[in-house]
């Protein structure tokens, strides 16, 4: 909606901000409401007025979680938040400077890839957000208006263009350094010095750094952060939000975090590809936890009442002579849904049910009844769409297949039109029909993105497409994305190709049953997914890495690619091992081991066995440290069982000795004789026999000494007998 009507919920946010500014008390507020209820507009209005109430600069930043195959990109909202806060801090209260400086930072940030996370500790030194300035690559940035052809620009040229597009004395937005180029130079030097270092080792480190960054900024300026459409947030971003909310509660500081979400989406749950079932939405779990911890306030956004609708009508049509019951009719039709109200009034104007007379007074057409206009929001959107010309309709259909946000370059490739013409169509849809608008989303592949004015419009157009035509468009979109090897490009390519091949549903989940398997398409998706999983691991999006690894395993099984299955089963096991989830990890290592036995690939089998044994040894040592000796013994026994059918080697010798030692110090001497006999019999006729034989004698002797040193000689009689027998065994 273009008009804002005062709502009671706004005052609740003002009270929270006042508490942060005057008392240094931060808080987290979530606003829920049905689609079109005006959540985003309410909070955007609040953000715009923040600075007007106080002398000091209130740092504000907002980001939106995008419905990209059902889930937003990992940490994307937080990446945008940090950039906006950096720009706001540099620009002060000057909104023009803030917007211009944000453009500059985004151009620099474009090429960072997942490595931006590694340098978060120096973001804030203005161009410190630059990250890999020296690594910047050429990008498509200009169009030859005579031919419609694109031109590749260097990073320096792109940066220069950003300056040129920034009106006003934007250089004044940089108070900490002498100039932007100097800042970039200093930042590049600093990054070069640290190029070989890894600042972060885990997701927890990243969370701590973000928290520290926000605390440091809030010492000088209170901060307000807005995260829109949290129902689509990735799990890593949700976990970071939860971490910050708990952190504010435990050690408060002037940070106000506002989130919005649709409750009906949370009730639907979220698909877990690992288990193959719909589970509780992860955000709902976090909301419940934060409420129990008294770390969250919730506001449910009410719909418009009749008086507010009348206010909207009078603001939209300032001089009117509408019937007294007109506002009531609109209320009864729309039930007060702000989006429905807005679209209905547009429909009435565009269809000339509302007109201006010669005196510039707005009137309703004679004999008009409310029954003449669409009865649902979908019908209103359909009416608007069908009034467009065929060229615009096709443009929006292609855009809707891309998703809630879309690239003009992709549309240009699919429709075979030069970019100039596509931009003209987009301008009409944006400026005249108000159906799309420019996006603030940062992207590595394209100059800019556009979004539908509301996601209901995108979903309506997408769902109304002929199914076969929709699938063909998905394949064309996939083909257009194939040349882009960034994380976004790879993810879009894999998603659209999967939908086109009927492997994925519209949320990017693999169908339970896949028919008419296209092996080549699955192989293409696997290549993209492998690169994406590597990016996820680098940037500590461990939950997303886990999910995509399971998808890789599933896809590999469809084309009988057992080697890839084993590779990623092991990778998941390794991640669970690092998290200390021993029992869960062992299931994956054991699964990889069992699958490897089906293959006649000695090199792969040996690698799988080595990984499994290494895991079991690490697990046993972990149990030893926590004095869980029985569990450690069982892990070593499992390791020997894995090696049972293989030739005796030094690994088996090492594990046998570790197990023997635990038997001795725990008093389980009855198991020792059998283990020694079995291991020596297996080692017989190998090059390791004599060395192993000597090590056993030495080990048992040490066991006898150990028991004597701690005054526990009860088991030494048995150990001495075993030692005597062992010495009499021919070497």
Secondary structure, 3 states (H helix, E strand, C coil): CCCCCCCHHHHHHHHHHHHHHHHCCCEEEEEECCCCCCHHHHHHHHHHHHHHHCCCCCEEEEEECCCCCCCCCCCHHHHHHHHHHHHHHHHCCCHHHHHHHHHHHHHHHCCCHHHHHHHHHHCCCCHHHHCCHHHCCCEEEEECCCCCCEEEECHHHHHHHHHHCCCCCHHHHCCCCCCHHHHHHHHHHHHHHCCCCCCCCCHHHHHHHHHHHHHHHHCCCCEEEEEECHHHCCHHHHHHHHHHHHHHHHCCCCEEEEEEECHHHHHHCEEECCCCEEECCHHHHHHHHHHHCCCCEEEECCCCCHHHHHHHHHHHCCCECCCCCHHHHHHHHHCCCHHHHHHHHHHHHHCCCEEECCCCCEEECCCCCHHHCCCCHHHHHHHHHHCCCHHHHHHHHHHHHHCCEECHHHHHHHHCCCHHHHHHHHHHHHHHCCCEEECCCCCCCCCCCEEECCHHHHHHHHHCCCHHHHHHHHHHHHHHHCCCCCHHHHHHHHHHHHHHCCCECCCCCECCCCCCCCHHHHHHHHHHHHHHHHHHHHCCCHHHHHHHHHHHHHHHHHCCCHHHHHHHHHHHHHHHHHCCCHHHHHHHHHHHHHHHCCCCCHHHHHHHHHHHHHHHHHHHHHHHHCCCHHHHHHHHHHHHHHCCCCCCCHHHHHHHHHHHHHHHHCCCHHHHHHHHHHHHHHHCCCCCHHHHHHHHHHHHHHHHHHHHHCCCCCCHHHHHHHHHHHHCCCC
